[in-house]
C-alpha cells in the first residue's frame, strides 16, 4: 500500500492492484476509450459533446450507433477519440441516469462498459504546455446500495515521462439506477498538484500534462446490474480567460483570440453574413465595441458600439461582416477587434473571420452502364475552380430497378470536388431468360461541404437533383449448371440455374446438412400423353439424398397458347412410368399429400412462414403471373417443366398457338427459315420446331405432320 495526492490535495491509500500501474498492466488487453489531442501549445479546447453550429461546431458520431468499439473519431481540433469500452460510445442526451448528476447536462459522452474492454478512458495530449484538464464525471451502478464506487482512479504523465496515479474522491451524490446513489464531481488536474510519483525521471513536479487515464472498470457489470458513466464539459486549459473581454465560441467556454473562425456559403444571389460571440471574463460589468480592421476582403455589416455586457455574460451579434455571394468562389478573410471600453488596461483582442464562397456540385453520371462488360456505376464531381471551392454531393439514398445490385453507394458517401464515387454493378442471372435485360440505379443526393475530411455546415445549400443510370446486361444461354452445397451453404437462391431465350430454371430456396453437388440441364422436354409443357424442360439431380428445395421455372407470355390458362400453370414433372406430366409436388416423398396452392411469388409465400423451414411447407406450389414464374417445394429429382394439367401447346407447327396448324402458321415458318447453322432470330424461336437454334428443313418435317401434308 502507498499514498497518492489527488488534485484536491487529499491523500488516499491505493490498493495494491493499483500500485502496479493499471495503465501498464492493461495496455496489452486493449484500450477502453481514449482521446488524442494535437493542438498548439497553451490552446484552449472545450467540448459539450453537442453537435452542430449551436454546439461544438461539428457533428459527433450520431445515434443509434455512436462510436463503435475500437473505432476512432477525430474532431476538427485534431482530438482523436478512441473507443475501446467493449461497447458503443455515445455523444448525446440519451443516458438513463447521468442527467441526475450535477454537471452532466444536455448532451454528454457516455457509455456502458463491458468486460470486452480493459476498463479505462485514456486521454493523450501530444503537445507541451497543457497545465490543466477539467471535466464533469459521473457514474452509477444499479442493484443495491454501495454498488457505485465513491473513488475513481486516474493515471497521469508528462512529456518527460513523469507519472502519477491519482485516486479522486467523488464528492457529489445523485439518484442513480434503482434509486440508489451514484457519484459525480468536477475533476480538475493541474501540474501544480502533480509529481513524479514513481521516480521514473526525477521525482519532481510535472512540467505539463500529456496523458490521462480514467479507470472505469469498477462499474463493468456487463449490464447486470445496469451501469453507466458520463463525461461532460471537457476543458483543456479552458478556465484561464485572463479576466478579459474577449471573442469566444461555445457559449464563452473557448477564447477565440488569435484564431480563425470559418464559415462557408454557396455562391448565389444576396449577401452572406457572419457574426461574433463576445464574453466578459472580467470581474466587472463594462461596455464593449467591435471594429472591422482594414485590409481584408469582407465588408462592414455594422459594428457594436459601447454595448453593455455584464460580468460573466456572453453576447452574440449577427451580421458584423458581410460578403456578396455573387463574387467569385474564393476564401475571403477579415479581422474583427473586440475592445473593452470600460477598462483601458484590457488589451484589445483580434479574431479572423474567414468566409468561403463555394460553387454548387457539378455532377456527371455516365450512362448507360453495360454490366456485362464490367462497367462501373460512376458519379463524378467537377474540380473546384482555381483558388476557389466547390460543394460535395453526398449520397442520401439509392434505389434500383431490374435484376441488378450496386455496391459502393453507401449512405453518407460524399462525392467531393475533383473526385468520383464508383460502384460495382452485378446482374442476377438466376431465373432470367437469355437476352437483354435493363434496369436503373438512382442516387439521391444532398449538397454538403468538406474541409479536408471534415464535413462542415454549408449556408444557403440548395437541393441536388437525383442522378440515374440505365443498367444493361446481356445474358447468354446457360444450358447446364451445377453448384456445391454443405451445411453452411444454401442451395438457393442465387446458386444454380439454366436459361434459354424461352425457358429459365433455378432453385430459389433450400438447405441441407449434407455435402454434395446439385446439377441442372435444360433441353427438349419429353412428350406427354395428355399434357405438354411450355417450351423446354430442366433435369435436376443431386449427388446426395435429395433435400427439400424450391424449384422455379420462368416462361414467356408469347409461348402460351389458347388451350392454356396462365393462372392454371404449375411446375410439372415427367412421370416416365405414366409417360406423362404430373404435378411436381405429387412426386414428393408424401405422394403429394401436402399439396397446397399459393397464388403469388415464392418470396411472398416464404414471408408467411415466419422463419419456419421449407420442410414445414413441403408440397406448396404456386404461380406468379406478374413475373411469369411457376414454383414448387419438392424433395425429389426429376425433369421439370411448366404447363397446365390436361392441356398442351405442343401441336407441332402451331406457331401462332391457336391449337391448329394452318396457312397462317406456314407463313410464319416461311418468313423465319434461314437454313442450317444460322442462329435463329428472337422473334423466330417459335419456328424452331426441333429446338436446335436454327430454322431449316429439319423444322419443316414436324411442321408438315401437324399441317397434315
Protein Blocks (a to p, Z undefined) as FASTA:
>chain_A
ZZdddfkopacdddfklmnopmlmmmmnopfbdcdddddehiacddehigcjklnopacd
ddfklpaehiacddfkopacddfehpacdddfkbfklmmpghiacjaddddddfkbnoia
cddddbehiabdcdddddddehiehkacfbdcdddddfkopacddddddfbdcddehhia
cddddddddfklgccfkommnopacfbdfbdcddfklmcgghpacdddddehiaehklbn
oopacddeehhpaccehiacdddddededddddddddddfbfbdcdddddddehiabdce
biaehiacdehiacddehkbccdfkbccdddddddddddfklmklccddddddddddddd
dddddddddfknopacddddddddehiacdddddfbdcdedjdddehiaghiacdehiac
dddddddfehpaeddddddddddddddddehjaccddehiacdddddddddddddddfbc
cddddfkbcfbghkbccddfkbccddfbdcdfbdcddddddddddddfkbccehiadddd
dfbdcddddddddddfklpcfkbcfklgccddddfklopacdfklmpmnlommgccdedd
fklmmmmnnopafklmgoiacddfknopacdddfbdcddddddehiackbghilnonopa
cfklmmmmmmmpnbehiacdfklmmmmmnonopacfklmmmmmmmnoZZ
